[in-house]
Amino acid sequence: QVQVVESGGGLVQPGGSLTLSCKVSGYIFSRLDMAWYRQAPGKQRELVAGVESTDTTLYADSVKGRFTISRDNAKNTAWLRMNTLMPEDSAIYYCSAYRPSLDHRYWGQGTQVTVSS
């Protein structure tokens, strides 16, 4: 059973930084494509950033240059470093692990990020 657990959310002032962590267990982490999504109240869940098993990364236009996604296969962990945070970045952030062999995406429980003064 694949488990995805996020941590690192919280309250931060505009312009501040946060790093979210996502630890995965139950499968070979190096074979998973990892991604961060977010969902703000009243809005659809959206892709923020992804890093494939090949280390190819992609970012939503709204976070390019401010957020950085990374992974360490030895630690079964992915991170999302968020800089220059803005109030519109406030949302619940979800980590997802996509298993290509099963065409299945696993989700974490989410972690709240609030950007406010």
C-alpha positions, 0 to 999 in steps of 0.5 A: 500500500503506497502512502503519501504524507505531506508536512511543512505547511503553515502561516507565513507573511507575504514575501516569505518562504516555506518548504513542503515535504512529501514522504512516500512509502510502500513502493519504489520511490524512484519509479514514481512521478511526483507532483504538488497540487493545490486547491483554494476555497471555491477553486479547482485543484490545480497542478503547481509543480511536478518532477518525473522519475527522470528528474524532468520538472515542470511548473505552473506559470503562476509559480515559475521562478518562485517555487522549486520542486526537488526529490531525493530517491534515497530518502523517498522524499520530494520537496516544494520550496516556495519563495516570495509567497503571495496571498494568492498562494494560500491553499491546501497543498497536496502531494501526489505520487503517480505510478505509471505501471498502474496508471494510478495516482496516490494522494496525501492528506494535504497541508494548509499554506496560508499567506497573510500579514 
